[in-house]
């Protein structure tokens, strides 16, 4: 059996936290800790870093947006999935710019939440359909395409396109009939060629540069 995914949960509503723990009662998930604000989440993370942080946004002392920024600055290896009721453009834009790996609304199903956790854990990203619509509308209105001189191989373009479709490394490997290790190698090359450190940064850059099209 593979090691379970260590999740730290952050939400200022204790009843919701208890419900979330029950909802995520799966063999492949380990709840490593819970916090009710970003400040306490940082303290807990320093003592016992999780694989993934599952956080709300509206919280006292330190809200989720600041929490995402701080975690990505100090522990970039920790994946972040935002679970919130906020679906407004400014909030979504701030979370995307902070490079969280996922954004799911609280009215989503258990199936979608588990799918998001699995995909992000496997090296992908996950944004619910409502969130993706907001992201794409914003990009279409505010981002101007730039001409860049980046040479990608045909295989790298294929991998990049599938990353843009939020496919995990396993899914990409299966679709292209290559090994996961080869997919990871292509991913590293793409990050290096575009001068990015994260998959979210890669996707933002690739859209802006016209390397992929999400229309």
N, C-alpha and C positions, 0 to 999 in steps of 0.2 A: 504494500500500500504506500502511495506517495505521502509525503508530509502534508498535513492539513494546512490550509491557508490561515495565517494568524491575522485576525481582524481586531482593530480597536474601534469601538463605537463612541461617537460624540454627539450628544443631543441634550438640550437643557430640560427636556420633559422626561421624568423618570418612568412614567407609565409607558411612554413610547419606547424607551430603551428596553424595558422589560418585555414588551411585545416583540421588539426586534430580535432580542435574544432567543425568544421562543420560535420566531419565524425562521431564524437562521440555524436551527438545530439540525445540522447536517454532519455526516461523518467527515466530510472534507473541509469543514470550517471549524476553527478554534477561536473563540472569543477571548482575546488576551487581556482585555480590560475595557472599562467604560468611563467616560468623563461627561460632565455637564457644561463645560465651556472650553474654549480653546487653550486657555492658560494651563488648566489642569491636564489637558490632553498632551501638551508639550512636555510637561513634567513626567507624565506616565511614559511617553514615547522615549524620553531620554533613558529611562531605567529599563525599559523592555520594548525595543523597536518592533513594531508589527510588520507584516508584509504589506498590509493595506489599512488605510484609515477610511472609515465610513462616517462622514460627518454632515450635520445640518449646517445651516448658515446663520440663522438668527439666534444668537446666544449672548449672554452677559459676559463682561470682563474682556473676552477676546472672541470676536465673531468668526464664522467659518471662513470668510474671505481672507482675513489676516492669518488665520491658522494655515490655510493652504499655502499662502506665500512663504510663511516662516518654515514650514515643513519642507517645501521644495528648495529652499535656500540651504537648510542645514542637513536634511536627510533626503536627498533627491531619489534615493533608491526605494523609498516608501511610496507605494501607489496610493492615489487618493480618488475615492468615489464620493461625490456629493449626492446626498439624498435630502431633498428639500421640497417645499411647496412653492418656492419662488421660480417663476418662469418668465420674468420680465427681461427685456433686452440688456439693460445696464448690468444687472447681476450676472447673467449668463456670460456677458462679454468679459467681466472682471475675472470670473472663474476660468474662462478659456485662456485669457492672457496670463493667469497664474499657473497655467499648464497642469490642471487636474486631469487625470486620465479618464474620468467619467462623470456624468451628470444625469441623475435619474430623479423624476418627480415622485413625491410621496403617494400620489394616486396610482402609481404603477402596480402591477401584479407581483406576487412573490416570484413567479416564473421569470419575469423580466429582471428583477433584482438579482436573482441567482445567476442568470445569464450574464449580467453586467460584471459581477464578481469573478466569474470564471474567465470571461474574455480578458479583463484587465490583468488578472493573475497570470494569464498565458502570454502577456506581452502586448495585448491589443488595447484599444480604447472603446468606450461605450457611452453614447449619448442617446437618450430617449428620442423618439421621433419628434415630439413637440420641441425639444431643445434643438435638435438638428435643423428644424425649419427656421428657428430664430437665428441660429448661427449663419446659415446660408444666406438668408435675407440681408443680414448685416454685412457679410462679406461682399455680396453683390453690389451693395450701395456705397460702401466706404473704402474698399480696397481696390487700388488701381494695379493692374497687371504690370509687371516690370520685365524688361528683357534681361535675361541673365545668361551667362555662358557657362553652363554646367553640362558636362557630357555624361549621360547615363547609358549604360548598356541596355539592350532590349529586356533582359531578365530583370535588371534593376527597376525598369519602368513597370514591368508586370507586378513585381513585389510592391512597389510604391502604390500602384493603383489598388491593389488588394488591401494594403494598409489603410488607404483612404476609404475603403468600404468597411473598415473596422474589423477586418478578419484577424484572427489570432495567428501565431506562428504555425501552430498545428494545422489550421485550416488552409493557410497559404501553401504549406508543404504538400498537403493532400491535393489541392487544386492544381498545383504546378508539377506534381510528381517528383518532388525533390525532398531532401531530408530537412528536418527542422534546423539542424546545424547550418545547412547551406542558407536557409532563410535568414537566420540570425547574422550570418556573415554579410549577406546583402543589406540587411538592416543597418549594420555597423558602417558599411560603405556609404549608404545613403546619408546617414547622420554626419559622417565625416565630410562628404562632398558638399553638403548644404550648410555645414558649420552649425549643426544643432546638437543638443545633448539629450533631448527627449523626443518621443514619438509625436507628442502633441505639437511641439515646436516644429518638427519636420512637416507635419500636415499643414500648419499655418503658412510656413514658408513656401511649400510646394504649391499651394493654391495661389498665393500672391505672385509667385514666379510663373504661373501658368503650366506647371509640370503635371498637375492633375486638375480635373474639372469635375465638380460635384453637382453640376446642373442636372 
